[in-house]
Amino acid sequence: MGSPNVAALRAEMAEQAATIQEPLEGQRDYTRVADDAQDEADMRDAAAQRAVERQRRLDVMAAVAVALDAMEADGFPELPKLKVSSGLFAKFARNKDSILAAFNDIEAIPDVAGGAVTFDPNDQP
């Protein structure tokens, strides 16, 4: 089962791709509004630069979609449990029990915050 977050991201990227693709088509008309040769050259350069930027964004979104496909094929967001032999599982279980037993027998020493340690250099042990 895929993540609803991944599905939402895919939907958002598809929506954004549509908003990027449409202006790419319209940028071909930029030069038609130019009054003179310099305006036409400036418009053509600006349109070409914008087309590169938009295409780069589309390429990145395509790469993200490929990465999302790979993540979902790998079972994202779930991470399957590691499969081990029953003998190794029993060893893990014994270690888990001993670690929990030891854990129940300890407590943390509180951290000291903002304190300073000083000593008299004349004090010799």
Phi, psi and omega per residue, in radians:
M1 nan 2.228 -3.124
G2 -1.337 2.843 3.127
S3 -1.371 2.383 3.057
P4 -1.105 -0.460 3.091
N5 -1.169 -0.679 3.119
V6 -1.162 -0.758 3.127
A7 -1.067 -0.718 3.118
A8 -1.143 -0.699 3.109
L9 -1.125 -0.735 3.098
R10 -1.055 -0.761 -3.140
A11 -1.115 -0.740 3.127
E12 -1.122 -0.716 3.138
M13 -1.155 -0.674 3.110
A14 -1.115 -0.702 3.099
E15 -1.115 -0.774 3.137
Q16 -1.166 -0.659 3.125
A17 -1.063 -0.676 3.119
A18 -1.145 -0.673 -3.134
T19 -1.271 -0.377 3.094
I20 -1.469 -0.699 -3.053
Q21 -1.138 -0.727 -3.096
E22 -1.053 -0.842 3.093
P23 -1.111 -0.514 3.084
L24 -1.032 -0.708 3.115
E25 -1.150 -0.755 -3.080
G26 -1.253 -0.396 -3.110
Q27 -1.152 -0.323 3.089
R28 -1.144 -0.351 -3.128
D29 -1.563 -0.072 -3.084
Y30 -0.924 -0.775 -3.020
T31 -1.230 -0.267 -3.126
R32 -1.253 -0.319 -3.110
V33 -1.670 -0.003 -3.089
A34 -1.265 2.460 3.140
D35 -1.542 -0.516 -3.105
D36 -2.528 3.127 -3.063
A37 -1.086 -0.692 -3.132
Q38 -1.165 -0.772 3.090
D39 -1.042 -0.710 -3.129
E40 -1.104 -0.765 3.122
A41 -1.130 -0.751 3.125
D42 -1.089 -0.769 -3.134
M43 -1.126 -0.735 -3.134
R44 -1.100 -0.756 3.121
D45 -1.117 -0.784 3.136
A46 -1.101 -0.740 3.140
A47 -1.140 -0.707 3.139
A48 -1.128 -0.753 3.129
Q49 -1.107 -0.760 -3.138
R50 -1.133 -0.667 3.118
A51 -1.100 -0.697 3.096
V52 -1.088 -0.784 -3.136
E53 -1.099 -0.774 -3.129
R54 -1.162 -0.726 3.137
Q55 -1.132 -0.668 3.101
R56 -1.064 -0.737 3.128
R57 -1.120 -0.736 3.093
L58 -1.091 -0.706 3.117
D59 -1.108 -0.726 3.121
V60 -1.128 -0.744 3.124
M61 -1.122 -0.626 3.083
A62 -1.132 -0.711 3.112
A63 -1.134 -0.677 3.097
V64 -1.107 -0.725 3.123
A65 -1.074 -0.709 3.092
V66 -1.104 -0.752 3.123
A67 -1.116 -0.710 3.106
L68 -1.108 -0.713 3.090
D69 -1.012 -0.783 -3.130
A70 -1.126 -0.722 3.130
M71 -1.100 -0.793 -3.126
E72 -1.178 -0.629 3.087
A73 -1.113 -0.462 3.119
D74 -1.505 0.037 3.086
G75 1.662 0.125 -3.133
F76 -0.939 2.411 0.159
P77 -1.596 -0.037 -3.140
E78 -1.350 2.554 3.012
L79 -2.032 1.967 -3.074
P80 -1.055 2.609 3.104
K81 -1.172 2.575 3.094
L82 -1.211 2.305 3.133
K83 -1.709 2.184 -3.141
V84 -2.306 2.865 3.116
S85 -1.144 2.806 -3.127
S86 -1.135 -0.577 3.095
G87 -1.131 -0.796 3.116
L88 -1.163 -0.641 3.102
F89 -1.061 -0.736 3.125
A90 -1.088 -0.693 3.099
K91 -1.116 -0.755 3.086
F92 -1.045 -0.746 -3.121
A93 -1.080 -0.770 3.126
R94 -1.095 -0.761 3.123
N95 -1.129 -0.699 3.119
K96 -1.044 -0.791 -3.128
D97 -1.089 -0.730 -3.123
S98 -1.242 -0.623 3.095
I99 -1.150 -0.753 3.103
L100 -1.109 -0.689 3.115
A101 -1.102 -0.762 3.116
A102 -1.158 -0.686 -3.135
F103 -1.074 -0.661 3.135
N104 -1.231 -0.177 -3.093
D105 -1.858 0.187 -3.117
I106 -2.256 2.809 2.994
E107 -2.528 2.706 -3.087
A108 -1.409 2.503 3.010
I109 -1.423 2.240 -3.118
P110 -1.060 2.439 3.071
D111 -1.246 2.536 3.064
V112 -1.730 2.164 -3.120
A113 -1.965 2.333 3.034
G114 1.340 0.088 -3.138
G115 -1.562 2.945 3.105
A116 -2.340 2.500 3.089
V117 -1.788 2.195 3.106
T118 -2.187 2.693 3.066
F119 -2.575 2.720 3.104
D120 -1.581 2.050 -3.101
P121 -1.118 -0.271 3.123
N122 -1.417 -0.292 3.097
D123 -1.314 2.093 3.123
Q124 -2.040 2.398 3.122
P125 -1.256 nan nan
